[in-house]
Amino acid sequence: MEAAWFIRAAADDLPHVRLYVALAFGTAARPSSILELSTFRQLDFEAGVIDLNPPGRRQNKKYRPAIPMADFLVPFLVSVPPGRVILFNDKPLKSIRSAIERVRERARLMIRHDAAGRVLAAWRAGDKSGAAKILQQAKEMADAMLTVSAYTLRHTVATELRGRGVQPWELSGFLGHSTGYRTTEGYAKNRPEHLRGVVRAVSAYWSDLGALLGGGHLGPVVNQEQRSSCVLPSQLPKGIKPLGYLVEPNGIEPLTSTMPL
């Protein structure tokens, strides 16, 4: 339920924050992987794959796998201009920390506001114990929001997927953890389709969160200037991809392996 409140609060934030949160839930990637994600050779709509390791970056213990692209991410990503996916004022971000803190504080206020009405209704109905219970639950949920960070989003998704029956070796491949099996780890790059089961669980989780939120669910981010020319992958001629995903744009900050993970 805390995840649903966080997404509801993110829906009222800036476009780059909404996009980051969608990617965090759709990929369970490390914050640096999402912030460094580029359209250049990392988003393959035809194959339905997100390669979290940018060109030129050597793999290290913070392994970045290639994973299937969850269907719900396509509307978020298809209209992103060429270059870095997460931009604020046309510049890449080195950290998403302040935005996450802003969203979690908004979520805390939303939880309290929601509880206030239910507490008042219970009190007026003479159910004082019920009112006290609602108040205590809201306090605990609001306090839990203080622990939310970019990394806890990753951990939340991982925990949820494991609870949905995703096998440990498959979840490890999706998260970029060492599985102990070189063949399995190689598939993460060369045959990401073997992780489709994980992505189905991710999509089901996102759908369930949407059911909890109703009309307040986090919607796709669409660049208003590109809305009229937005073309979904299914509408592209066979074998053709958007130009921005084929040609490396100029002026993009060089990708390095030294940014903090």
Solvent accessible surface area in square Angstrom, and as a share of the most:
residue,aa,sasa,rsa
1,M,109,0.49
2,E,70,0.32
3,A,16,0.12
4,A,1,0.01
5,W,15,0.05
6,F,3,0.01
7,I,0,0.00
8,R,60,0.22
9,A,0,0.00
10,A,0,0.00
11,A,30,0.23
12,D,98,0.51
13,D,11,0.06
14,L,76,0.38
15,P,67,0.42
16,H,20,0.09
17,V,0,0.00
18,R,51,0.19
19,L,9,0.04
20,Y,1,0.00
21,V,0,0.00
22,A,0,0.00
23,L,0,0.00
24,A,4,0.03
25,F,2,0.01
26,G,0,0.00
27,T,1,0.01
28,A,0,0.00
29,A,7,0.05
30,R,17,0.06
31,P,15,0.10
32,S,10,0.07
33,S,2,0.01
34,I,2,0.01
35,L,5,0.03
36,E,1,0.01
37,L,1,0.01
38,S,4,0.02
39,T,1,0.00
40,F,30,0.12
41,R,160,0.58
42,Q,3,0.01
43,L,5,0.03
44,D,42,0.22
45,F,17,0.07
46,E,109,0.49
47,A,55,0.43
48,G,17,0.16
49,V,21,0.12
50,I,0,0.00
51,D,20,0.10
52,L,4,0.02
53,N,24,0.12
54,P,2,0.01
55,P,36,0.23
56,G,81,0.78
57,R,11,0.04
58,R,202,0.74
59,Q,71,0.31
60,N,66,0.34
61,K,182,0.77
62,K,65,0.27
63,Y,59,0.23
64,R,5,0.02
65,P,3,0.02
66,A,3,0.02
67,I,0,0.00
68,P,0,0.00
69,M,8,0.04
70,A,0,0.00
71,D,119,0.62
72,F,30,0.13
73,L,0,0.00
74,V,31,0.18
75,P,50,0.31
76,F,6,0.02
77,L,0,0.00
78,V,13,0.07
79,S,8,0.05
80,V,16,0.09
81,P,53,0.33
82,P,67,0.42
83,G,0,0.00
84,R,2,0.01
85,V,7,0.04
86,I,0,0.00
87,L,57,0.28
88,F,84,0.35
89,N,113,0.58
90,D,130,0.67
91,K,139,0.59
92,P,39,0.25
93,L,33,0.17
94,K,159,0.67
95,S,67,0.43
96,I,6,0.03
97,R,174,0.63
98,S,79,0.51
99,A,6,0.04
100,I,2,0.01
101,E,61,0.27
102,R,96,0.35
103,V,0,0.00
104,R,51,0.19
105,E,74,0.33
106,R,59,0.22
107,A,0,0.00
108,R,24,0.09
109,L,101,0.50
110,M,44,0.20
111,I,5,0.02
112,R,116,0.42
113,H,151,0.67
114,D,55,0.29
115,A,2,0.02
116,A,59,0.46
117,G,45,0.44
118,R,113,0.41
119,V,28,0.16
120,L,84,0.42
121,A,62,0.48
122,A,14,0.11
123,W,139,0.49
124,R,186,0.68
125,A,84,0.65
126,G,56,0.54
127,D,68,0.35
128,K,124,0.52
129,S,89,0.57
130,G,17,0.17
131,A,3,0.03
132,A,60,0.47
133,K,128,0.54
134,I,32,0.16
135,L,107,0.53
136,Q,92,0.41
137,Q,89,0.40
138,A,9,0.07
139,K,120,0.51
140,E,101,0.45
141,M,42,0.19
142,A,1,0.01
143,D,54,0.28
144,A,37,0.28
145,M,1,0.00
146,L,87,0.43
147,T,97,0.57
148,V,21,0.12
149,S,44,0.28
150,A,16,0.12
151,Y,76,0.29
152,T,44,0.26
153,L,8,0.04
154,R,12,0.04
155,H,101,0.45
156,T,53,0.31
157,V,0,0.00
158,A,16,0.12
159,T,99,0.57
160,E,53,0.24
161,L,0,0.00
162,R,111,0.40
163,G,72,0.69
164,R,90,0.33
165,G,46,0.44
166,V,10,0.06
167,Q,93,0.41
168,P,66,0.42
169,W,113,0.40
170,E,23,0.10
171,L,17,0.08
172,S,24,0.16
173,G,4,0.04
174,F,2,0.01
175,L,11,0.06
176,G,3,0.03
177,H,87,0.39
178,S,98,0.63
179,T,24,0.14
180,G,67,0.64
181,Y,142,0.54
182,R,219,0.80
183,T,94,0.55
184,T,22,0.13
185,E,50,0.23
186,G,29,0.28
187,Y,77,0.29
188,A,1,0.01
189,K,104,0.44
190,N,116,0.60
191,R,118,0.43
192,P,12,0.07
193,E,81,0.36
194,H,41,0.18
195,L,0,0.00
196,R,82,0.30
197,G,24,0.23
198,V,0,0.00
199,V,11,0.07
200,R,167,0.61
201,A,14,0.11
202,V,1,0.01
203,S,35,0.23
204,A,42,0.33
205,Y,15,0.06
206,W,19,0.07
207,S,72,0.47
208,D,67,0.35
209,L,6,0.03
210,G,13,0.13
211,A,84,0.65
212,L,98,0.49
213,L,10,0.05
214,G,48,0.47
215,G,92,0.88
216,G,27,0.26
217,H,49,0.22
218,L,5,0.03
219,G,31,0.30
220,P,74,0.47
221,V,20,0.11
222,V,38,0.22
223,N,53,0.27
224,Q,129,0.57
225,E,162,0.73
226,Q,57,0.25
227,R,124,0.45
228,S,115,0.74
229,S,78,0.50
230,C,48,0.29
231,V,61,0.35
232,L,72,0.36
233,P,34,0.22
234,S,104,0.67
235,Q,122,0.54
236,L,36,0.18
237,P,89,0.56
238,K,205,0.87
239,G,50,0.48
240,I,97,0.49
241,K,50,0.21
242,P,33,0.21
243,L,131,0.65
244,G,11,0.10
245,Y,14,0.05
246,L,100,0.50
247,V,86,0.49
248,E,99,0.44
249,P,33,0.20
250,N,150,0.77
251,G,83,0.80
252,I,55,0.28
253,E,65,0.29
254,P,105,0.66
255,L,43,0.21
256,T,57,0.33
257,S,58,0.38
258,T,116,0.67
259,M,35,0.16
260,P,112,0.70
261,L,55,0.27
